[in-house]
């Protein structure tokens, strides 16, 4: 274990040496701010408000310490039931917020400053129904009293599995749309397990014709532009392998119909078309069948696909720098009208969804 820590330390030190004077990490910007903000008069007589934070990073605490030290007043709002730090975090849903408060107090004491009397905002504005407010105030209180009024705005449903759970939600939404004059955009579904429920919601809501936007973090690689750029680079780097070329085509921006792409793929698989064979006219005849395109059509498609990529590869090879590669890729995407194609593709997707929902 000791050797692994030493290796990690060495890697980190070498990394710092490499980026020193060249690059700045995002977190380092906060450290730079904390180290130099007192050289300005930005905080003189300033009143600062920090709202909707449950916690802060080490660098953010460094900046907050400077705020406390230099500003006229710093106001921090924290969502919690009280300011007493519980010794058992498993029993306190506000433990993280109270931990943050404790750290802020330490910063204040460290700078020999004073804390004004805390303001407790007891009136809650976020709940539109009494049931939700009562539930929020009592859900973690074993001594809470019973809600005496009729419950009209909260329902409980016990499902055997997540699929049936989401299907019940879909049925409920459909009923609200049809009977309560509620719009789809007025409905929100909240879950802390988006990884498990996201794919189920897409599949089941599609079945019920319910449009849905899922607010989830996505890998950069899921962005269609990133996929397109990576597919182009894969074709060039792997010298036009069959897999790379068709990964590029199946993104749907080549201007070639999907049926023709799959027919061309079958032809290339049958005759072993790959790498340098993409750069020459196809010569392998196909069976005489009026339902299949002729070899001339395959060669038209080959030129349409390969020639722009060959030109791009040649331009990149003229100067193998990041700047030149980026410039060439940008110009290639402009030539291919990628922005217009994405807009058209998105418009087609929305139209298909609208047609499905209207049925």
Buried (B, 14 or more C-beta within 10 A) or exposed (E): EEEEEEEEEEEEEEEEEEEEEEEEEEEEEBBEEBEEBEEEEEBEEEEBEBEEBEEBEEBBBBBBBBBBBBBEEBEBEBEBBEBEBBEEEEEBEBBBBBBBBEEBEEBBEEEEEEEEEEEEEEEEEEBEEEBBEBBEEBEEEEEEEEEEEEEEEEEEEEEEEBEEBBBBBBEEBBEBBEEEEEEBEEBEEEBEEBEEBBEBBEEBBBEBBBEBEEEEEEEEEEEBEEBBBBBBBBBBEBEBBBEBBBBBBBBBBBEBEEEBBEBBBEBBEEBEBBBEBBEEEBEEEBEEEEEBBEBEEBBEBBEEBBEBBBEBBEBBEEEEEEEBBEBBBEEBBEEBEBEEBBEEBEEEEEEEEEEEEEE
